[in-house]
Amino acid sequence: MAKRGTARPLKDRLLESIRVDEMTRCWVWTKALTGAGYGQMKVQHPWPRMVPTHRVAYEAFVGPIPDGLELDHLCRNRACCNPKHLEAVTHATNIQRSPIHVGRRWSAVTHCPQGHEYDSENTYLLRGKRYCRACRRRPYATPNAMEVR
């Protein structure tokens, strides 16, 4: 154990708290996880704070994460911090690759519920949601106009 006031290298602290999954080769973080399942550890520099372990591992073994990019877990295991399972990508790419992100599911929808295509002329955005212009122009049916059988 290190003396009080002397910090062990982050690389050493990281490696002593992982378990290697023999099948996937994931470096599974065995200590604190965020609510979303990402590993986290305390670092002191430049001030004491919690940092995701996959970021610590990437920077320790690969190098700095380029500005404007974020890390994508290629293995889809959020607790993994194996630098070989991480790739620096744009946020859009990370979202596009995600099998569970709602943005990816919505982007696969090409037509409104009434069958009109979501294209540049027929689509408008309001508070981050797509709407169909053709449906918006359609007059609403009134109870008198509806035929009762």
N, C-alpha and C positions, 0 to 999 in steps of 0.2 A: 504494500500500500504506500502511496506517495505521501510525503510529508505535507502538512498543511501549508498552503501557499505555493506549492509547486504543482503545476498542471501536467497531467499526462497528455501525450499527443492524442488528438481527436481520432486519428486512424486506429490507434491501439484501443481506445475506449469503444470505438465502433465495432472492431473485430471481436472483442471479448463478449459482446452482447448480441451476437447473431447465432443462428442455428442454420446450417446448410441443409436444405431439402435435397436429398439424394436423387429424387426423380426429376425435379424441375430445375435444380441447381440455383434456386432462389436463396438469397441470404435473408432469412426471416428474422426480423427484429424481435427480440424476446422481452423487451422492457416496455416502457410507456407507449401507448398508441393514442392517436387522436380519435375523436368520435367517428370520423370517416374511415378509420383503420390504417392510417399512415403512421409509421414509426416516428418518434421524436426524441431528441436528446438535448440536454442543456449545454450551451456553449457560452464562453465568457467574453469572446472578442467580437465586436468592440464593446459590448455591454452584455451582461447576463441575460440570456433569452433561450426559449425553446426553438429548435430548428428541426425541420423534417430530416430524418436519417438518410433518405435517398439523396437529398441535396448534399449532405455532408460527405457521403460515399462518393458521389460523382466528382465533387470538387477535390477530394483527397486522392482519388485514383486516376481521374481523367483530366481535370483542370476546371477552370472557371466556367460557369454556365453563361453562354453569350447573352448580351443584353437583348431583351425582347423575346427571348425563348424560355420555355419551361420544360420540365422533364416528363417524358411519357414512359410509363411502365409497360414495356413490351410484353411482359409476362402476365399483365393484368392483376398482379398480386400487390396490393397497396403497402403491405408490410415488408416487401422485398426492398433491399438496398444494394443488390448486386449491380455494380456499374455496367456490366455487360448486358443487363436487362433494361437499361435506361437510355433514352435518346433525347437529345435537346431538339425540340420542335416548336413551332408557333402554337399559340393557343387554339387557332382554328383547326390545325392538323390534329392536335390532341383531342379536341372535341369530336372531330370527324371519325377518328379511330375508336372512340369509346363505344362499347357495345350497349351501355346503359344510359347515356346522356340523352335527355329529352330533346335537345336540339337536333341530334342525329335522327331520332325517330320522326320528328316533325318535318325535317328536310326531305324525308322519303315520301311524304304526302305531296302529290303533284296536282291534285284536284280538290275543290271544295266538296262538301257533302252533297251538293246538288249536281256535281259533275263538271263544273266550270274549271278550266285550267288555271293554275296559279302561274301566271307569266307576268312579265313586266307591265303590260298594259292593263291586266285585269286584277292586279294585286296591290293592296296598300297595307302599310304597317301602322298599327296603333298600339302604343305601349308594349312593343316587342312581339306582337302577335299579328299574323297574316289575316287579311280579310279579302273577300271576293267582291269586286266592284259590280259585277253583273247581278249578284244577289242583292246588293245594296240598292241598285236601281229598280229592282222588281217591286211593283206595288204590293202592298200587304193585302191579303184576302180578308174581306170583311165578313162577318157572320151572315149578312143578307146575300152576299154573292155566292156563298157556299150552298150547294144543292144538298138537300137532306133526302135520303131515301129510306 
